[in-house]
């Protein structure tokens, strides 16, 4: 009898941990950022990345995957504007160890969340796209990895 009572107590407590099927979900969708918005977002993130990884030097190369999106092109141009050597074909000099850079742009509720990351740091920020570019809609998020 005590075992049945204990089982019922546990069953009642665990039933409170279940979530309903209509639970709130969050999802983001990949978006295409073009024109002035792509340039504004890429320029902001490139400058913030430069603050975190230090100034460009002859031995500093950033390796990105080759992508045909306007944001990828704008990010590559912004990094080059900061003096970094950007490698998209995977070919680097033997004595240079490039910093691998990944990026993502996602849309959520009319805003764009852009993220760039290296093995040691990740930066992200939400932006509101406008006809003239994009304005930051959140503080810069910085995550340092060991």
Protein Blocks (a to p, Z undefined) as FASTA:
>chain_A
ZZmmmmmmmmmmmmmmpccfkbccddddddddehjllmmmmmmmmmmmmmmnopadfklc
cdddddfbfklmmmmmmmmmnopacdfkopacfklccdddddddddeehiacdddddfkb
ccdddddddfklccdfbdcdddddZZ
